């Protein structure tokens, strides 16, 4: 997140590329309209204009339809730009799965127009709140992994946990494990994995192998987590770095307004 303000200096370049793409899209639609008219004038348009080309060229001859097509393209471009900046500023890596999915839904459903003022205001505000975003993401990540941990020992994570629903590559259990691992990467000052074939999700996928079935049991290990996956989809997981686990415990305690009298008891 330290690079967020610096990244905003490149927003003008991103917006220039966005503006050029939108303008070229409109030019292309106009060109299709001209091409369609040439064929109509020659009398054989019905043979040449079929399928997607016909639909596109018809849109290009009607200002309202062309505007509608341009708006759809604008929304797609702006959605991609919001997502791009969310990733490049590191904000998405601070969020848990549910928060990140909400961000992506909001960007997709609303497709707010990308202007410099809108981008700068949004990301400056989020940058100021990055500590709180990370704290909330950390707490939610571990709460998802062990929803009952507050019942027994409210603000401490032990060295081992059991995570359910880890049988499929896109299952919630594996996503929640990736959330917890992302937290550990950030606490350790490292960049979290950006793709599902890396980190703990990649380790589990490699351990299960290629095929329809899941082995009765298999062991997996990533940089911060190790464990065993069973045929029922449960994973018994161990935190490999106790120092990072204790630091996570202290942030959990802070979030709930409590103190840890002896953090070593979490071991």
Secondary structure by P-SEA (a helix, b strand, c coil): cccccccccaaaaaaaaaaaaaaaaaaaaaaaaaaaaaaaaacccccccccaaaaaaaaaacaaaaaaaaaaaaaaaaaaaaaaaaaaacccccccaaaaaaaaaaaaaccccccaaaaaaaaaaaaaaaaaaaaaaaaaaaaaaccccccccccccccbbbbccccccccaaaaaaaaaaaaaaaaacccccccccccaaaaaaaaaccccccccbbbbbccccccccccccccccccccaaaaaaaaaaaaaaaccccccccccc
